[in-house]
């Protein structure tokens, strides 16, 4: 099992004036003021990975076993990423 959070903080200054629109803004952008001030963007994500390894050759309850054939372990995983 692995859990990994990450965050990024980025700053930039636009090369020409831009209109920064808030997430909750209405559809009318005519009143948006242009700005060339420094912008700061903070983003992050979380990642969770869970996995299981199954190795049939180490199972003592196996009814059929062929020792001449190598059994590779089986890995199964599930990943979830959230921004």
WOCORUR-V5865 format. One record per residue. N is the residue number from 1. PHI is phi in radians with two decimals (* if undefined). BURIAL is + if it has 9 or more other ideal C-beta (glycine too) atoms within 8 Angstrom, else -. Layout:
# WOCORUR-V5865
N_PHI_BURIAL ; N_PHI_BURIAL
This chain:
# WOCORUR-V5865
1_*_- ; 2_-2.51_- ; 3_-2.15_- ; 4_-2.45_- ; 5_-1.65_- ; 6_-2.43_- ; 7_-2.43_- ; 8_-2.27_- ; 9_-2.14_- ; 10_-2.15_- ; 11_-2.15_- ; 12_-2.72_- ; 13_-2.10_- ; 14_-1.15_- ; 15_-1.34_- ; 16_-2.57_- ; 17_-1.02_- ; 18_-2.21_+ ; 19_-1.90_+ ; 20_-1.60_- ; 21_-1.82_- ; 22_-1.24_- ; 23_-1.01_- ; 24_-1.59_- ; 25_-1.22_- ; 26_-1.32_- ; 27_-1.27_- ; 28_-1.53_- ; 29_-1.83_- ; 30_-1.15_- ; 31_-1.58_- ; 32_-1.24_- ; 33_-1.53_- ; 34_-1.41_- ; 35_-2.50_- ; 36_-2.04_- ; 37_-1.32_- ; 38_-1.07_- ; 39_-1.88_+ ; 40_-2.23_- ; 41_-2.12_+ ; 42_-2.04_- ; 43_-2.39_- ; 44_-2.76_+ ; 45_-2.62_+ ; 46_-2.15_+ ; 47_-2.32_+ ; 48_-2.18_+ ; 49_-2.19_+ ; 50_-2.15_- ; 51_-2.50_+ ; 52_-2.30_- ; 53_-1.98_- ; 54_-2.12_- ; 55_-2.14_+ ; 56_-1.11_- ; 57_-1.17_- ; 58_-1.66_- ; 59_-1.43_- ; 60_-1.33_- ; 61_-1.61_- ; 62_-1.15_- ; 63_-1.37_- ; 64_-2.08_- ; 65_-2.45_- ; 66_-1.91_- ; 67_-1.16_- ; 68_-1.36_- ; 69_-1.85_- ; 70_-1.26_- ; 71_-1.78_- ; 72_-1.45_- ; 73_-1.16_- ; 74_-1.88_- ; 75_-1.97_- ; 76_-2.34_- ; 77_-2.45_- ; 78_-2.28_- ; 79_-2.12_- ; 80_-2.33_- ; 81_-2.15_- ; 82_-2.26_- ; 83_-1.81_-
